[in-house]
């Protein structure tokens, strides 16, 4: 029995791991790799043959860096079933169709924009809506804490991961060559005390091996209260300057948390009442999925819902779906908050809002999530004086502010606490982190007597 680390090894995106037993193979996640355009294009279009031949697949959650390449997987030959929690299945329908639409529309936009450039090579979308719909037919929903068998010899139970709605840790009991081995794939772990969804859970059975993320493995988050204070300060300061607040946010989780926070802050009178636009058909669809799965809310959000009504809707909040409505936001002259995806500024409507607002010193750009290497979001976080958007250079005069506590990822303290709660584990495989994050978590685990190992990209590790 062995694990092959096909993606998100020593990097943050493109999650994909393969558990191989003597008789079958289970793929865990199949996400889009995000980074340098040429590298991302090559990696996303050429999935490993062993992934295509897997018997079945687990999807830990719906974020694109974990789910986003399943249309390519199915189109190119995967024949198995994809298991996920009910909220993840609902979210995947929204995300994968939206991803396909973005692939097609961005290709159309670039091909039209550079049609007269003799050196421009036409862009072909990674996959289409037809591919996405075909992949969605393979999804099968399994509730949290219900045991199931993706194939004989392997039983799985989904455990709350607390990262986004529907996110799960997959606890596997693998019978192979007369032995039973328990393996926990953590997916992405959330933070305790974050608004909206429940905290991560610790499985009742002790795993022998754990695959654990390390996005923030070398860092600690600020507390939520101080980050809300920072959000209030940025909004008030931008309003005083007469500017707009632009927030790149993942359509799943981050957008809903921001809307909920803005609802609370306005309800408490801490920020002025000003127009808030969620400019994303995907975020609109995703918010409806959140409303459908209120059973996943934590006690605070459930109480807010009972006392104040829908936590994701208030009077001056507008969800934008059509392209025409989105384009009208370019004409706004009064202060406003615009939330749009994608969260790493690599695709979608946020690119148009950044193009139209990044050079105006009255505006603010708030970064609320992790930005992978070589993404536009990372370049903004690094305060680059100039950035390229749709291939054209723009000077950055808007104020750029990073508020990391809104991240849905566990920090180093959270990860170590979760690891210690799992009991005596033979080895922690540290993935889904840049080298510094993975090394930071390995050192922190070692300090409390736990064995961490950082697999190389594509490495195969045999399990005893």
C-alpha positions in Angstrom: 0.0 0.0 0.0 1.3 3.4 -0.9 0.4 7.1 -1.3 1.5 9.1 -4.4 1.6 12.8 -4.0 0.5 14.0 -7.4 -0.4 17.5 -6.5 -0.1 20.2 -3.8 3.3 18.8 -2.7 5.5 21.7 -1.6 2.9 24.1 -3.2 -0.5 25.3 -2.2 -2.8 24.5 -5.2 -3.6 21.6 -7.4 -4.4 19.1 -4.6 -4.3 15.5 -5.8 -3.2 12.4 -3.9 -3.5 8.8 -4.8 -3.8 5.9 -2.3 -2.9 2.6 -4.0 -3.7 -0.8 -2.5 -2.9 -4.2 -3.9 -6.1 -4.3 -5.8 -7.4 -0.7 -6.4 -6.6 3.0 -6.2 -8.4 5.9 -4.6 -7.9 9.5 -5.8 -8.3 12.2 -3.2 -9.2 15.6 -4.8 -8.3 16.8 -8.3 -7.8 20.5 -8.1 -6.6 23.2 -10.5 -3.0 24.2 -10.1 -2.7 28.0 -10.0 0.6 29.9 -10.6 2.7 30.8 -13.6 0.4 30.7 -16.6 2.6 28.4 -18.7 3.2 26.0 -15.9 -0.4 26.0 -14.8 -1.6 25.4 -18.3 0.8 22.4 -18.8 0.0 20.8 -15.4 -3.7 21.2 -15.6 -4.0 19.9 -19.2 -1.8 16.8 -18.6 -3.1 14.8 -15.6 -1.1 11.7 -14.5 -2.1 8.5 -16.1 -2.5 6.8 -12.7 -5.1 9.5 -11.7 -7.1 8.8 -14.8 -7.0 5.0 -14.0 -8.1 5.4 -10.3 -11.0 3.2 -9.1 -12.9 6.0 -7.3 -12.3 9.5 -5.9 -13.0 11.4 -2.7 -13.6 15.2 -2.9 -12.8 16.8 0.4 -14.4 20.1 -0.5 -15.5 22.3 -3.4 -12.8 24.9 -3.6 -11.4 25.0 -7.1 -7.8 24.1 -6.0 -9.3 20.8 -4.8 -12.2 20.2 -7.2 -11.5 22.3 -10.3 -9.9 19.8 -12.6 -12.4 17.0 -12.2 -14.0 17.9 -15.6 -10.6 17.2 -17.2 -10.2 14.0 -15.2 -13.5 12.6 -16.4 -13.1 13.8 -20.0 -9.7 12.2 -20.3 -10.7 8.8 -19.0 -11.6 8.5 -15.3 -14.5 6.1 -15.0 -15.1 6.0 -11.2 -17.6 7.6 -8.8 -16.7 10.8 -6.9 -17.8 10.8 -3.3 -18.4 14.0 -1.3 -20.7 15.5 1.4 -24.1 16.8 0.3 -23.2 20.5 0.6 -20.0 19.8 -1.4 -22.0 18.1 -4.1 -24.3 21.2 -4.3 -21.4 23.6 -4.3 -19.5 21.6 -6.9 -22.4 22.0 -9.3 -22.2 25.8 -9.0 -18.3 26.0 -9.0 -17.5 23.6 -11.8 -20.1 25.1 -14.2 -18.9 28.6 -13.3 -15.3 27.5 -13.8 -16.1 26.1 -17.2 -17.9 29.4 -18.1 -14.9 31.4 -17.0 -12.6 29.1 -19.0 -14.7 29.7 -22.1 -15.4 33.4 -21.7 -11.8 34.4 -20.8 -10.6 32.5 -23.9 -13.2 34.3 -26.0 -12.2 37.7 -24.5 -8.5 37.2 -25.1 -8.9 35.8 -28.6 -11.0 38.8 -29.5 -8.8 41.3 -27.8 -5.6 40.1 -29.5 -7.1 38.9 -32.7 -4.9 41.2 -34.8 -1.6 40.4 -33.0 0.3 38.1 -35.4 2.3 36.6 -32.5 -0.7 35.7 -30.4 -1.7 32.1 -30.1 -5.4 31.5 -29.8 -6.5 30.4 -26.3 -8.3 27.0 -26.0 -10.4 26.6 -22.8 -9.1 24.0 -20.4 -12.6 22.4 -20.4 -16.1 23.4 -21.4 -19.5 23.4 -19.8 -20.2 20.1 -21.5 -17.2 18.6 -19.8 -18.2 20.0 -16.4 -21.7 18.6 -16.6 -20.4 15.2 -17.5 -18.1 15.3 -14.4 -21.0 16.3 -12.2 -23.0 13.2 -13.1 -20.2 11.2 -11.3 -20.8 12.9 -7.9 -22.4 10.9 -5.1 -23.4 12.5 -1.8 -22.6 10.9 1.5 -23.5 12.6 4.8 -21.0 13.3 7.5 -20.2 10.4 9.9 -21.8 7.8 7.6 -19.5 5.0 6.7 -19.3 3.9 3.0 -17.1 1.8 0.8 -15.8 3.4 -2.4 -14.7 -0.1 -3.3 -14.1 -3.4 -1.4 -11.4 -3.3 1.2 -11.7 0.4 1.9 -14.3 2.1 4.2 -14.5 5.9 4.5 -16.2 8.3 6.9 -16.4 12.0 6.3 -15.6 14.2 9.4 -16.2 17.9 9.7 -13.1 19.9 8.6 -14.5 23.4 9.4 -12.9 25.0 6.3 -15.9 25.9 4.2 -19.5 24.6 3.9 -19.3 20.9 3.3 -15.6 20.5 3.8 -14.6 17.2 5.2 -11.7 15.1 6.4 -11.7 11.6 5.0 -11.0 8.9 7.5 -10.1 5.7 5.7 -9.9 2.1 7.1 -7.9 0.1 4.5 -7.8 -3.7 4.6 -4.8 -4.8 2.5 -2.8 -8.0 2.7 -4.4 -9.0 5.9 -3.8 -5.8 7.8 -6.1 -2.8 8.5 -4.5 0.7 8.3 -6.3 3.9 9.1 -5.4 7.0 7.1 -6.8 10.5 7.6 -6.8 12.9 4.7 -7.5 16.3 6.3 -8.2 18.2 3.2 -8.1 21.8 4.2 -8.7 22.5 7.9 -10.5 25.5 9.2 -10.1 27.6 12.4 -12.0 27.3 15.6 -14.3 30.3 16.2 -14.7 31.4 12.7 -18.2 32.7 11.8 -20.9 30.7 9.9 -19.8 27.1 9.9 -18.9 24.6 12.6 -15.4 24.0 14.0 -13.1 21.2 12.8 -13.8 17.9 14.5 -11.3 15.2 15.7 -12.2 11.7 14.6 -13.0 9.2 17.3 -10.7 6.6 15.8 -7.0 7.1 15.9 -5.4 7.2 12.4 -2.1 5.5 11.7 -1.1 8.1 9.1 -2.3 11.6 8.4 -2.1 13.8 5.3 -2.3 17.4 6.7 -2.2 20.8 5.0 0.3 23.5 5.8 -0.9 26.7 4.1 -0.3 28.7 7.2 2.1 26.2 8.8 4.7 28.9 9.6 2.3 31.7 10.6 -0.2 32.7 13.3 -3.4 34.6 12.5 -4.6 37.7 14.3 -7.7 37.2 16.3 -11.0 37.8 14.6 -11.9 40.9 16.7 -8.8 42.8 15.8 -9.2 41.9 12.1 -12.8 43.3 12.2 -11.4 46.5 13.7 -8.9 46.6 10.8 -11.7 46.1 8.3 -13.7 48.9 9.9 -10.7 51.2 9.7 -10.1 50.5 6.0 -13.7 51.0 5.0 -14.0 54.3 6.9 -10.7 55.6 5.6 -11.7 54.7 2.0 -15.1 56.4 2.4 -13.3 59.5 3.7 -11.2 59.5 0.5 -14.3 59.1 -1.6 -13.1 55.7 -3.0 -14.2 52.2 -3.5 -13.3 49.1 -1.6 -12.4 46.2 -3.9 -12.3 42.7 -2.3 -11.1 39.7 -4.2 -12.8 36.7 -2.4 -13.4 33.1 -3.0 -17.0 32.6 -3.9 -17.4 29.8 -1.4 -16.9 30.6 2.2 -15.0 33.9 2.2 -17.7 35.8 0.4 -20.4 34.6 2.8 -18.2 35.3 5.8 -17.5 38.8 4.6 -21.2 39.5 3.9 -22.0 38.2 7.3 -19.3 40.4 8.9 -20.5 43.5 7.0 -24.1 42.7 8.0 -23.0 42.5 11.7 -20.8 45.6 11.5 -23.5 47.7 9.9 -26.1 46.3 12.4 -23.8 47.5 15.2 -23.3 50.9 13.6 -19.5 50.4 13.3 -19.4 51.1 9.5 -21.4 53.6 7.5 -24.3 52.4 5.4 -23.0 52.2 1.9 -23.8 50.1 -1.2 -22.3 46.6 -1.1 -22.1 44.6 -4.3 -21.3 40.9 -4.6 -20.4 40.8 -8.3 -20.5 37.1 -9.0 -23.1 34.8 -10.4 -21.2 32.0 -8.7 -21.3 33.8 -5.3 -25.1 34.3 -5.7 -25.6 30.6 -6.4 -23.3 29.6 -3.6 -25.1 31.8 -1.1 -28.3 29.9 -2.0 -26.5 26.7 -1.2 -25.5 28.1 2.2 -29.1 29.0 2.9 -30.2 25.5 2.0 -27.7 23.9 4.4 -28.3 25.8 7.7 -27.7 22.6 9.6 -24.0 23.2 9.0 -24.1 26.6 10.7 -22.4 27.2 14.1 -24.4 28.3 17.1 -23.6 32.0 16.6 -24.8 32.2 13.0 -27.8 30.0 13.8 -28.8 32.5 16.6 -28.2 35.5 14.3 -30.5 33.8 11.7 -33.2 33.3 14.3 -33.0 36.9 15.6 -32.3 39.0 12.5 -33.2 36.9 9.5 -31.0 35.9 6.6 -27.3 36.6 7.6 -26.3 36.8 3.9 -28.8 39.6 2.9 -29.4 43.2 4.1 -31.0 46.3 2.6 -28.0 47.9 0.8 -26.6 44.5 -0.4 -26.9 43.7 -4.1 -26.0 40.4 -5.7 -24.9 41.0 -9.3 -25.4 38.3 -11.9 -25.5 39.8 -15.4 -22.5 41.1 -17.3 -24.4 44.3 -18.0 -25.0 45.0 -14.3 -21.3 44.2 -13.6 -20.1 46.7 -16.2 -22.3 49.4 -14.7 -20.2 49.2 -11.5 -17.4 50.8 -13.5 -19.4 54.0 -13.6 -19.9 54.3 -9.8 -18.7 57.7 -8.5 -19.8 57.3 -4.8 -18.0 55.0 -2.2 -19.0 51.4 -2.4 -17.8 47.9 -1.5 -17.4 45.5 -4.4 -16.7 41.8 -3.6 -15.8 39.6 -6.6 -14.1 36.3 -7.4 -11.7 34.7 -8.0 -10.0 34.9 -4.6 -6.4 34.8 -6.1 -7.3 37.3 -8.8 -6.5 34.7 -11.6 -9.8 34.8 -13.4 -13.4 36.1 -13.3 -14.9 39.6 -12.8 -12.4 40.7 -10.1 -9.9 41.2 -13.0 -12.1 43.8 -14.6 -12.7 45.6 -11.3 -9.0 45.6 -10.5 -8.2 46.9 -14.0 -10.6 49.8 -13.5 -9.7 50.7 -10.0 -6.1 49.7 -9.2 -4.6 53.0 -10.5 -6.9 55.2 -8.4 -5.3 56.3 -5.1 -8.7 56.9 -3.5 -9.5 53.2 -3.7 -8.5 50.3 -1.4 -8.0 46.6 -2.3 -8.5 44.3 0.7 -6.8 40.8 0.4 -8.6 38.4 2.8 -7.2 35.0 1.7 -4.0 33.2 1.0 -2.4 34.2 -2.4 -0.3 31.5 -4.1 3.0 32.2 -5.7 3.0 33.9 -9.1 -0.7 34.8 -8.9 -1.9 38.4 -9.4 -3.1 38.4 -5.8 0.4 37.6 -4.6 1.8 40.4 -6.6 -0.6 42.8 -5.0 0.2 41.5 -1.5 3.9 42.0 -2.3 3.1 45.7 -3.2 4.5 45.5 -6.7 4.4 49.0 -8.2 3.1 47.6 -11.5 1.0 44.5 -12.3 -0.3 42.9 -15.5 -4.0 42.4 -15.9 -5.2 40.8 -19.1 -1.7 41.1 -20.4 -1.5 44.9 -20.0 0.6 46.7 -17.3 -1.1 48.8 -14.7 0.4 51.0 -12.0 -0.8 50.2 -8.4 -1.9 53.4 -6.7 -4.8 52.0 -4.7 -4.1 51.2 -1.1 -3.5 47.4 -0.7 -4.4 45.9 2.8 -4.0 42.3 3.8 -6.3 41.0 6.6 -5.2 37.4 7.1 -7.5 36.5 10.0 -10.4 36.1 7.6 -8.6 33.2 6.1 -10.5 29.9 6.4 -7.3 28.0 6.9 -6.0 26.8 10.2 -2.7 28.5 11.3 0.3 26.8 12.8 -1.2 26.7 16.3 -4.5 25.3 15.1 -2.7 22.6 13.0 -0.5 21.5 15.8 -3.5 21.4 18.2 -5.4 19.3 15.7 -2.5 16.9 15.2 -2.0 16.4 18.9 -5.6 15.6 19.3 -5.3 12.7 16.9 -3.2 10.6 19.3 0.0 8.7 18.5 0.3 8.9 14.7 3.1 7.1 12.9 3.7 9.9 10.5 2.2 13.2 9.3 2.6 13.9 5.6 2.7 17.6 5.2 1.2 18.9 1.9 -0.7 21.9 0.5 1.9 24.5 1.6 4.7 26.4 0.1 8.2 25.2 1.3 8.3 27.7 4.2 4.9 26.8 5.4 5.6 23.1 5.2 8.9 23.4 7.0 7.4 25.6 9.7 4.7 23.0 10.4 7.3 20.1 10.4 9.4 22.0 13.0 6.3 22.8 15.1 5.2 19.1 15.0 8.7 18.0 15.9 8.7 20.3 18.9 5.8 18.3 20.4 7.2 14.9 19.5 5.3 14.3 16.3 6.9 13.0 13.1 6.3 15.2 10.1 7.4 14.4 6.5 7.3 16.7 3.5 6.9 14.7 0.3 8.4 15.8 -2.9 6.1 16.5 -5.9 5.2 13.2 -7.5 6.8 11.2 -4.7 5.5 7.7 -3.8 5.7 6.6 -0.1 5.0 3.1 1.0 3.0 2.6 4.2 4.0 -0.1 6.7 
